[in-house]
Amino acid sequence: MPPPDEISHQLPSTIVAKEFGEVNVRRAGQVLHVGFTVLMEPQGADAEGWQTGVALDASSSMKGCYGRRVTGDVPTEAAAEYARRGWVQVKIKDGARVQVLQKPAHEDALRRGYVRYSDNIIEPRAREFVAYLAGNLDADGGTTVIYWACGDGTGLEVLGDVTVEQCRSLEIRGPAKIEFGAGTQLTPAVDYFVQRFRDAPRGMFLFLTDGRLDDLARVKQYTTQLAEAIAAHRRNPVKCVLIGVGDRIDEQQMEELDDLDTGTGVDIWDHKIARDMRGLTEIFAEVVDENQIIAPTARIFDATGRLVKHFTDGLSAKVAFEMPAASAWFELEVGGQRVRQSVAIPR
């Protein structure tokens, strides 16, 4: 494994200039390798033929994100009252006696404000993503929505294809036909979209999750095989984006998928943290054509003002360059304007 300084880091969206999709930096001795994309929606032929999907993590750790977890405490006096009324059932859990409130007690505790349901933070986010994909990208005007990681962790529940109009009233509170999952298996959800849209010219699939995957090794293997098939032109390209939601996101696993080297040059995964996203177009941060010229000329300067790259034949939507590792930022000069970008590597 390379030393920490030599690992590629994707800079947080909160410090990325609005003109860029994403910025990656990697230190190698006294040299800093920098790569960035210009933020834009797919253009021309690249904007056609997309099939889209939004997959919502329904593992048990996500229950609170759907507004389905009860928080708060019942006072001792109220608990004794519920027991007298027979509103409490005693169960054995992990070898210990646990008192479980029955429905009347639960409703009373909610009414009195002793307990409350957690906020549903998934529904508004999911509606945003679904509406955006359905209205701006999907060839059929409808984005497929599913719950994943249901039941034993491998189960799926399909909500269906949702249009922009339907999205406004779409209720997202977790699976209705299957229980919240006992594990978090991502591979079945990816395979669902890959197989369903096998003949689509291109696919964009978002996976909302807290990032705690139980099948990371399997997902990596599946992704590598998928990338090999795309590279060999046995199937059309797909882009998958993990979007972290909630307050306890395990970003390490998300980064591992984002940085996965499939040995093919095909990049399947990207990842974002929902609360840090500057706008919905960030899902396209890696969906750029490196051959697309967006400006006739451009220059890049390091923090000392030294020219480190000169684009005389046009600036593409995907750029890579090197500059001294001591440089704290770079500036892109294009069209008479300069965009400054910090390259501080997270510690």
TAVEN-V418953 format. One record per backbone hydrogen bond with DSSP energy under -1.0 kcal/mol. NH is the residue of the N-H (numbers start at 1). CO is the residue of the C=O. If there is no record, write none. Layout:
nh=<NH;NH>
co=<CO;CO>
//
This chain:
nh=<6;7;9;11;15;16;20;21;24;25;26;27;28;31;32;33;34;35;36;37;38;39;46;47;48;51;53;54;55;56;57;58;60;62;63;65;66;67;68;71;79;80;81;82;83;84;85;86;87;89;91;93;96;98;100;102;106;107;108;109;110;111;112;114;115;116;118;121;121;122;126;127;128;129;130;131;132;133;134;135;136;137;138;139;143;144;145;146;147;148;150;151;153;155;157;159;160;162;167;169;170;181;182;185;190;191;192;193;194;195;196;197;198;200;202;203;204;205;206;207;208;209;213;214;219;220;221;222;223;224;225;226;227;228;229;230;231;232;233;234;239;240;241;242;243;244;245;250;251;255;256;257;258;259;260;270;272;274;276;277;282;283;284;285;288;292;294;295;298;299;300;301;302;305;308;309;311;312;315;317;319;321;323;325;327;330;331;332;333;334;337;339;341;343>
co=<3;4;25;23;12;13;17;37;35;9;33;5;31;28;323;26;321;24;319;22;317;19;43;44;45;202;204;144;206;146;208;148;181;59;60;62;63;64;63;116;75;76;77;78;79;80;81;83;82;100;98;96;93;91;89;87;102;103;104;105;106;107;108;109;109;71;69;65;119;65;122;123;124;125;126;127;128;129;130;131;132;133;133;50;162;52;160;54;157;56;155;179;150;150;147;145;145;143;163;166;167;58;151;153;186;187;188;189;190;191;192;193;195;197;49;237;51;239;53;241;55;243;211;184;215;216;217;218;219;220;221;222;223;224;225;226;227;228;230;229;203;268;205;270;207;272;209;210;249;251;252;253;254;255;257;240;242;244;273;274;279;280;281;282;286;289;315;315;311;333;309;331;306;302;300;300;298;310;295;292;36;34;32;30;324;341;301;339;299;337;334;332;330;328>
//
